Amino acid sequence: MKTGLTSLAATGRIKDIAISETHNRIDFAPSGGSIEIHSTFNADYLRGAGLDYAVLDEAAYMDPTVWPEVVRPMLLDRRGGAIFLSTPFGRNWFYHLFQHGSDPLQPDWAAFQFPTHSNPLISPDELRDLERMTPSRVWREEYLAEFIDDAGAVFRGVREALYTPPLPIEREESHRYIMGVDWGRDNDYTALAVLDATSGELVDMERYNQVGWQVQRGYIRDAYLRWQPHVIWAEANSIGSVNIEALQQDGLPVRPFMTTSRSKPPLIEGLALAIERRDIALLPDPVLLNELEAYTLERLPGGGYRYSAPSGMHDDTVIALALAWYGAQQGSLRLDFA
C-alpha cells in the first residue's frame, strides 16, 4: 500500500510566498517558482507551460493518456522529472511503467514498493486483524502493494468448501438459522438460502421464477416454517420492498437490505472471505457453484470494484447466500451502508 507525505518546511522566517487557495497554488518570489495542485478529471485543463517536476498521486487510477499525452510533453523543454505514487490497480499502464523502474537497462527510471507493514507507525497487531478480515485479493493489492491480474476469481476455493450432508437435512432445535432472499420474477430468479449460523453450513437453497409474487411469498413462508430462521435478510431494491412489507405483515422476521455501490462490496467480500477461510460449508448445488465460480469484478476508474455476474448470467443464489452469511455475522443487528 502506498503511503505518502508531502511537506514544505523551512527554518527561520519564510518570506515572499503567495498562497492562493482558490487556485491551489503557491508562488515563490523572487525565484518565480511555483507549486500547483490539479485534478486529472479533465486532463486537457492541465496543458500549459513547461514543468520542472510533476507528482502524479494515485497514478494507477488516472486515465492512461494523462502521462504520455499531457504531462510528459510539459516536462520536455526543461528536462523535468516525475514521480508516480499509487496503490496497484491491476496490471494497467501504471504496472507497465513500474516495469521500467525494475529494468536495469532503463537507467532513467527507478521503482520502489512499500507494503503497509513497512510503515513503522502502523501496529502489526492491527495489520493481523485486518488480514483476518480481508479477502486475499484485496489484502494483496491494497496492503501488500502487489499487482494482481484482473482475471482472478472473486470466490476462491469454492469446490474445497463443499460438504455432503446426510439426507434429509433436519433442523437442529438448538441451532440458529438465517435466511437470505434475492428477488426476481421474469428474467431473474428469486433465490433463498438458509444457513445454519451455528455450524456455518448451508442447509437449503431454492430458486424459482415465472410465478407471481404471491406464490413466491408462499414459498418463502413454507421455508420459514420449515427452518424457523432467527431473521430473514431480503434485498429491498425495486420490487423487494413491497414483498418485504407483505411478509412482515404476515409476521415473518424480515429485514431489508438495500444494495448500493457502497453496501454491495462488503457484502460480497464478506462471503468471499468466508469461503476462502472455510468458515462456511456449501451444498453441492450446481447452479450455486456455477454462479460463484463465474462471478466477476470490474475495476472502477475512480478506485474500488463493481461485483456482478457476467453478461447473460445470473447471481441470484450468490446474493441470497451473501445475505444469509451477512445475517449470520450480524445476528439481529441491522447495519445500513447507504
N, C-alpha and C positions, 0 to 999 in steps of 0.2 A: 504494500500500500504506500503510495507516495505521500510523504509529508513535506511541507514546505513552509518557510518563514522568510518574508522579505522585510528588511528593516532599513531605515535611514537614520544614522546616528552620528553625532559629532561631539567633540569636547569643546568647551567654551561656548561662546555666543554665535548663533547662526544668523548671518546677515544676508540681505538681498535675495530672499527667497519669496516668490509669489505663488500662493496656493489657490487654485480655482477648483472648488468642489463641484461647481456646475459642469465644468468641462473635464473633470477628473485629471487634472494636470498640475504639475509642479514645475515652475520655471526658476532657473538659477542665473543670477547676474553676478559679475559681468561676463561669465563664460558663455552665456547664451544657450546652455544645455537645458534639457527638459526631460521629464518623465511623464508619460501619458498612459492611461488605462482605457482600453476599448473592449467592447464586446465583438465577437466574430459572428453574431447572429446574421448580420448583413455585411459580408466581407468587403463588398465594394466601397463601403464607407471608410475602410482602413487605408485605401490608396492615397498616396501623397508623397511628401518629401522623403528623402533618404533617412535611414536609421543607422545608428551605431550598434544598437543591440536590441534584441527582441526576446521577451519571455512569453512563451505560449503555455498557459496553465490549463490543466486538464486537456492537453492537446489531442488525446485519442478520441475525444468526443466532438472535436471540430470537424467541419466539412473537409474532406481530403484535398480540396483545391486551395484552402486558405494559405498553406505554407508555400507550395510551388508557384502559385499564380499571383499571390498578393504580397505576402510578407518577404519572401526571398528576393524578389526583384527590388524591394525597397532597401535591401542591405548591400546591393552590388556596388554602388558608386563609392561607398565608404568602407568596403570590405568588412562589413559588420558581422557580428556573431549572433548566435541564438541558443537558447536553452529550452528544452521541451520537458515539461513536468506533467505526469499523468498517472492515474491508475490504469492498468491494462484494460482494453476494451475489445477483446477478441484479437484475431490476427489481422488487424486492419492496417492502414497506412502507417500508423504510429509504430506498430510491430516491425514493419519493414524498415522504417527509419532507425529503429533500435538496433537492427542487424548491422547497419553501417557502423555504429559505435562499437560493436563487438568484433568487427573485422580489422585485424592488424594491418591490412593493406589500405585502410581508409584513415590515414593519419590526421585528417582534419575533424574526425568525429570521435566521440567517446561516449560510452554507455554506462549507466550506473543503475543498480537495482537495490532497493531498500525495502524489505518486508517490514511489516508493522513491529515485529519483535525486536528490530534493530534500534527502535526508538527507546532510549533508557527511561523516558518519562512515563511509559505505559507499563502497567503492572502485569507481570507474567501470569498471575492468578486470574486477572480479568480476561486475558487472552485465552487461557484454558477454558474458562466458562463460555466465551464466545465460540470457540471451536466446537464445543459440545452441542451448541445450539444452532450451528450454521451448516447448511449442506456443503458437501465437498467442493462443488464447482464455485460457489460464492466465496468460500473460505480461501481457496487457492488464488482466485483472481483479486479479491478485494483486500485480503490480508497478507498473502504471501507474494503478491505482485507478480504472479505467473501469467503468461499469455496462454489462454485456453482456447482451443479450437471451437468455432461457432457450432460445429455439427454435433457436439456432445449431447447425450441424452439428459433429459431433465430428471427422470427417475432411474436411478442406478440400482442394480441388484434386485430387480422385480422377481425374477424366477427363484432366486435364493430365499425370498421372503414368503414363498408359498408353503401352505401346510395342508394336510389331508385329514379333515376331521372325521370322527366316527359318525355314521348316519343312522337315524336322523339327528340333526343338531338340536339339542334340547336347551331350554332356558335354565340357567342356574339361579336358584332363588336368591343366593347371597351376592350375586354379581350385579354390577351396574352397567346398563346398556344405554347407548347413544345412537340416535338415528340421524342421518343426513339425507336431505332431499334436494334434487335439482329438477326444475320443472321443464317440460317440453310437451308438445302436442302433435304437430303435423310432421315437420321435417326432423326436429329434435325429439329426444326421448325424455320422459320423466324417469328418473332413476332414484332409487332409495338404497341406502347402505346402512346396515345395522352392525355396530361394533360393540363387542364385549370390552368395555373400558377397563375391566378388572384384569383380564388376561391379555388384552391387545389383539384379540382375534376377530377378524371379520366373520360374522356368522350368517349374514343374509345379504343378498344383492338381487334387486329386482329392477326391471326396466320395461316400459310399455309406451306406446304411442298410438295414434289414430283412434283414441277413445276420448270421450268428453271429460271435462273437469270433474263432474260429479262422480263418475266412475273411478277416475284416478284417485280422488279423495277417499273413495270407498276402499281401494286397495291399501292406501296408507293407513286407514283406520284398522283394517284387518291385521296389518303388520304390527301396528301399535298394540293391539290386543294380544297378539302372539308373543311379543317380546317385552312389552311394558317398559319402553325406554324412559330413562330419567328425564330426558329432554330431546326434542326434535329440532335440529337446526336446518332451516329451509331457506333457499335463496329467495330474496324478496324482490328482485328486479322484475319489472314489467308485470306479467300476469301473476307472479308469485305472491304479491301482497294480498290479492283478492282470495286466493286459495288458503293462504295462511290465516286470514281473518275467519274464513268459514270453518277451518279446523279448530281454531281457538274457541269459536262459539260452541263447538261440539265437545269442548273440554279437553282437547289434546294439548300437551305442553309444548307448543310450537314457538320457536323464537326466530325472528327474521335475521337473515344475514344479507346485507347489501353489498353486492360485489362491485367494486370500483377499481380504478387503476392503482389505488393505494392499498386496498384490502386484499386483492387477489394474490399479489406476490407472496406476502407472508403466509397466506392460506396454502398455496401450492408448495412453498419451500418447507413449511412445517411437515406436510405429508412426505415430501421427498426425503427429508432428514429422517423421518420415522422409518421409511422403507430401507434407507441406506444403513441405518443403525440396527435394523431388525427389531425395532420396538413394536412393529405391527406385523401380524401374520395374515396373509391374503388367501382367500379362497381361489382355487384354480378355475376361475370364471374366464372363458376365452375372450369375451367382449372386454372385460375389465383389463386383462393382460394386454390386449392389442391397443387399447386406448392409452394405457400407461406407457407402453414402450414406444408409441408413436408421438407422444406429447412433445411439443417443441417450445422453444423460447425465441423471441425476436429481440434483438438489441435495439433500444430506442436511441435516437440521435442525442438526446439530452442526458443520457445515462439511464441505467436501470433496464428492466426486461419487461416484455409482454409475453405472458404464457397463454397458449391456446392449442387446440387440436389443428393438425394440418388441414389445408383446404380440402373440403369434401368429406372430412371425417368428423366424428363426434367426441365430446369429452364429458358426457353426462355422468357416466359412472365415476370418472375421476373427481368431478366436483362433489358428487354425493359422498364419496369416500373421504375427500378432504374435509368436508363439513362435519362428518362423523368424528374424524380424528380431532378436529378443532374443538368440538364439543367435549370429547374425552379429556382434552387438556384443560379446558376452561371450566368444566363442571357445569354448574347452573349460572355461572357468571356470564355477562354479556359484555363484549368489548366492541366498541364502534370505531372503525378506522376512517369512516367517511368524514 
